[in-house]
Amino acid sequence: MNPKIMKLRGELEKNKGKISDLQGRNRELEKQIRELEDTDIIGMVRENGMTMEQFAELFRRMQAAPAPATLEKEALNHD
């Protein structure tokens, strides 16, 4: 077989391994970020003395009525 093809196939396999390692690391980083964000949210809820039911209701209301900045941004995008 052509030595250049063999070399390129070897490099391809090496790159696939690196990509797989990096994807695994990205998944771990995303998991750590999500855990820290969750911890921050729980901290804010507790800091404000809210029960989980109160927080759930607040969150439902926030989803039902988008923030004014979001509405302005959407209006600008439609022009």
Secondary structure, DSSP 8 states (H G I E B T S, - for coil): --HHHHHHHHHHHHHHHHHHHHHHHHHHHHHHHHHHHHHHHHHHHHHTT--HHHHHHHHHHHHHS--HHHHHHHHHHH-
